Every structure is written in structure tokens, then in C-alpha cells.
Amino acid sequence: MSLSIIIPAYNESDQVELTTKKLKSIIKKISNIEIIFIDDLSTDGTYFKLKKISNKFKKIKVYRNKKKGLGPAIECGILKSSKENICIFMCDLSDDIKDIYEYYKCIQKNPKLDAVFGTRFSKESKIVNYPYFKLILNRFANNLIRILFLSDYNDYTNAFKLYKKKTLLKLFPIVSENFNVFLELPLKIIIRNYNYKIIPINWFGRKTGNSKFKIKEIGSMYIFTMFYCLLEKTLLKKRKK
């Protein structure tokens, strides 16, 4: 069992050293692992700082995105990865690094799974410093999606999930170009009836730098992705008939 951790990074020069330092704890626990940073055409020297770090640590690899955007960055990371499983993890350390190992243990025990989805909204989860207005929008959007797709999952929009690489390749082409890629991937897993398991995860929020997530700019992209996947779900039903 092997693991690639894909980390998109845009203007994170103040963050990448701390992120790589924290990830060493996972490298110690999982021997067959690689960490892939995809620099999303940063303008603050993030790429060059990451290259210096990767020169010191063989298990850290760095690539530059060819087309700006989170969707293309994730696609680039998937294609560059060389391991059986892929975990998407954000550079800001908002999610709990310890949960990467929980994902890994889960798919080790259940090798037939195509994905492991974490939820920050279970009784066992811990959430710290989640902005109140953003939380309200999050719960409204995720519960609406859950109802529309008749799903038991309630945390689609968080990036932090684990997938089998061979399953992700079957989801291509990736049509989303921004944060909505993190909605597209799990929805495709669900509507195409791949096997997944939901486990509780923690969320602490970023402590340095500024969030790249802008609700006003990205809201319409999420709506596009939701309707795109609804259309796919409808077409799949018609084919079965």
C-alpha cells in the first residue's frame, strides 16, 4: 500500500516550511510515500522555496502548474503521482495532519474502497475557529447537495480526502478550474457508485497567511459544478434504463 499526498500551493512562501516540517510525522509512519507540491504559478517565490526544500528531502517533489487554477493543479498532481492512493491536502494546515494516517489505515483495512471521505461535522470531529457566516453557508450548501444527490455524506466542499489513483483517472476530464474541483471529485465518486467510506476528521483553520477562498467569486462555480453533476447523474440513469 502506497500514498501520494498532493498539495496545491499558491503564494504560500510563508507557509511551506512549516507545512513540510509537520508532514515529516506522516513520512515516518508511512514508508512508501511521496509528497507532491504543485505550485499554481505563484508570484512570491513559493516555487523556489519548495525546490530548496525538495533538494533536501527525496520524498518531496515539486512541479509547476501549466495552467493556473486549482482544478488544473489537482489534475497535474494526479498525473505526476506514482503511488496507489492519493490524498489531497491543503498547504495552509487547516486540516489535521494526523487524519492523513487515519485515511491511510482505513484504506489499508478496506482495500476495495475507491475513496475515503472525511467529515468535519460528526460528533467525533473537532472544529476550531470556523468563521460563523462561512459555517452557515457551508452547512446550507452541503445539506442541499446531500438532499439533491440522496447521499449520506455531509462535507463535500472540503478538499481533504483520499482516493485510489486508478479511480481518480476514471473521473477525467476534470472540468472545474477552482475550489469547485473539491465538489466535483466526491460527487462523481458517489453518482458513479464507487465504493467510499466516511470517517470523522478535525479542522483548525489556517494560522498564517491569507485564505484564497473567496465566497463571492467562487459561489457561482459551485453552482455550475452541482448542476453539471446532476446532469451526469440524470444521464447515467437514462443509460441504465
C-alpha positions in Angstrom: 0.0 0.0 0.0 1.4 3.4 -1.0 0.4 7.0 -0.8 0.9 10.3 -2.7 0.0 13.5 -0.8 -0.9 16.2 -3.3 -0.6 19.8 -2.0 -1.6 22.7 -4.3 0.2 25.9 -3.3 -0.3 29.5 -4.5 1.7 32.3 -2.8 2.4 30.2 0.3 6.1 31.2 0.7 5.5 32.0 4.4 3.7 28.6 5.0 5.6 25.9 3.1 8.4 25.4 5.5 6.0 24.8 8.4 3.8 22.5 6.3 6.8 20.3 5.2 8.1 20.2 8.8 4.7 19.0 10.0 4.4 16.4 7.3 7.6 14.7 8.5 5.5 12.9 11.1 3.5 11.2 8.3 6.6 10.3 6.4 7.9 8.5 9.4 4.7 6.4 9.7 4.2 5.5 6.0 7.4 4.2 4.3 6.1 4.1 0.7 5.0 7.7 0.4 5.7 10.8 -1.7 4.6 14.4 -1.1 3.9 16.3 -4.3 3.6 20.1 -4.2 2.0 21.7 -7.2 2.9 25.4 -7.4 0.0 27.2 -9.0 2.1 29.9 -10.7 2.9 31.7 -7.5 4.3 35.3 -7.7 6.0 35.3 -4.2 8.8 32.8 -4.6 6.9 29.8 -3.3 8.2 27.6 -6.1 11.9 28.4 -5.5 11.5 27.8 -1.7 9.8 24.5 -2.4 12.6 23.5 -4.7 15.2 24.1 -2.0 13.2 22.0 0.4 12.8 19.2 -2.1 16.5 19.1 -2.7 16.9 18.2 1.0 14.2 15.6 1.1 13.9 12.9 -1.6 10.2 12.2 -0.8 9.2 15.7 -1.5 8.6 16.6 -5.2 7.7 19.9 -6.7 6.1 20.7 -10.0 4.8 23.9 -11.6 1.2 24.1 -12.8 0.9 24.6 -16.6 -2.5 26.2 -16.4 -3.4 28.4 -13.4 -6.2 27.1 -11.2 -6.9 24.6 -8.5 -8.6 22.2 -10.9 -5.5 22.0 -13.3 -3.2 21.9 -10.2 -5.0 18.8 -8.8 -5.1 17.2 -12.3 -1.3 17.8 -12.6 -0.7 16.3 -9.2 -2.7 13.2 -10.1 -0.8 12.6 -13.3 2.6 13.2 -11.6 1.8 10.9 -8.7 3.4 7.4 -8.7 1.6 5.8 -5.8 -1.6 3.7 -5.5 -3.5 6.1 -3.3 -3.8 9.9 -3.4 -4.6 12.2 -0.5 -5.4 15.9 -1.3 -4.2 18.1 1.5 -4.2 21.9 1.6 -1.0 23.8 2.3 -2.5 26.0 5.0 -2.7 23.2 7.6 -6.3 23.8 8.3 -6.9 20.1 8.4 -5.3 17.8 10.9 -2.2 16.1 9.6 -2.9 13.2 11.9 -6.0 12.4 9.9 -3.9 11.6 6.9 -2.8 8.5 8.7 -6.4 7.7 9.7 -7.3 7.8 6.0 -4.4 5.5 5.2 -5.3 3.0 7.9 -8.8 3.0 6.7 -8.0 2.1 3.1 -5.4 -0.4 4.3 -8.2 -2.3 6.1 -10.6 -1.9 3.3 -8.6 -2.3 0.0 -11.8 -2.4 -2.1 -12.6 1.2 -1.3 -12.2 3.8 -4.0 -12.2 6.7 -1.6 -12.2 7.8 2.0 -14.2 10.9 2.7 -13.6 12.9 5.9 -16.4 14.9 7.6 -15.7 17.8 9.9 -19.4 17.6 11.0 -19.7 14.5 13.1 -20.0 14.0 16.8 -16.4 12.8 16.9 -15.0 15.7 15.0 -13.3 18.8 16.3 -13.7 22.3 14.6 -11.8 25.3 15.9 -12.2 29.0 14.7 -14.5 28.3 11.8 -15.9 31.7 10.7 -19.6 31.8 11.7 -21.0 33.2 8.4 -18.9 30.8 6.4 -20.1 27.9 8.6 -23.8 28.8 7.9 -23.2 28.9 4.2 -21.2 25.7 4.4 -24.0 23.8 6.2 -26.7 25.1 3.9 -24.8 24.2 0.7 -23.6 20.8 1.9 -27.0 19.7 3.1 -28.7 21.0 -0.1 -26.2 18.9 -2.1 -26.8 15.9 0.2 -30.5 16.1 -0.4 -30.3 16.6 -4.2 -28.0 13.6 -4.6 -29.7 11.5 -2.0 -26.4 11.0 -0.2 -25.3 10.2 3.3 -22.2 12.5 3.1 -22.3 16.0 4.6 -18.9 17.6 3.9 -18.4 17.6 0.1 -16.6 21.0 -0.2 -13.6 20.3 2.0 -10.6 19.4 -0.2 -9.1 16.9 2.3 -10.0 13.4 1.0 -8.3 10.2 -0.1 -8.8 8.4 -3.4 -7.4 5.5 -5.3 -5.4 6.9 -8.2 -6.9 4.5 -10.7 -10.4 5.6 -9.7 -9.4 9.3 -10.0 -8.2 8.7 -13.5 -11.6 7.3 -14.4 -13.2 10.7 -13.3 -11.3 12.6 -16.0 -11.7 15.0 -17.6 -11.8 17.4 -14.6 -14.0 20.3 -15.6 -13.6 22.5 -12.5 -10.9 25.1 -12.5 -11.1 26.5 -9.0 -12.2 25.3 -5.5 -15.2 23.7 -7.1 -12.9 20.8 -8.1 -13.3 19.6 -4.5 -17.0 19.3 -5.0 -16.7 17.7 -8.5 -14.5 14.8 -7.4 -16.6 13.4 -4.5 -19.9 13.9 -6.4 -18.5 11.9 -9.3 -17.5 9.1 -6.9 -21.0 9.0 -5.5 -23.1 9.2 -8.7 -21.0 6.6 -10.4 -21.5 4.2 -7.5 -17.8 3.8 -6.5 -17.1 2.5 -3.0 -16.3 5.0 -0.3 -16.3 5.3 3.5 -16.9 8.3 5.7 -14.8 8.9 8.8 -14.6 11.9 11.2 -11.8 14.4 10.8 -10.7 17.6 12.6 -10.4 21.2 11.3 -8.4 24.0 12.9 -8.2 26.8 10.3 -5.1 28.4 9.0 -2.9 30.3 11.4 -0.6 32.2 8.9 -1.2 33.9 5.6 -4.5 34.7 3.9 -7.2 32.3 2.7 -7.5 32.1 -1.1 -11.2 31.1 -0.8 -13.5 34.0 -1.8 -17.2 33.1 -1.4 -18.5 35.9 -3.7 -16.1 34.8 -6.5 -16.5 31.1 -6.2 -20.2 30.6 -5.3 -21.3 30.5 -9.0 -18.6 27.9 -9.7 -20.0 25.6 -7.1 -23.5 26.0 -8.6 -22.1 25.2 -12.0 -20.4 22.0 -10.7 -23.6 20.9 -8.8 -25.7 21.2 -11.9 -23.1 19.6 -14.1 -23.0 16.5 -11.8 -26.8 16.5 -11.6 -26.9 16.3 -15.4 -24.4 13.5 -15.3 -26.5 11.6 -12.7 -29.6 12.0 -14.9 -27.8 10.8 -18.0 -26.5 7.8 -16.1 -30.0 6.8 -15.0 -31.3 7.0 -18.6 -28.5 4.8 -19.8 -29.3 2.1 -17.2 -33.0 2.1 -18.4 
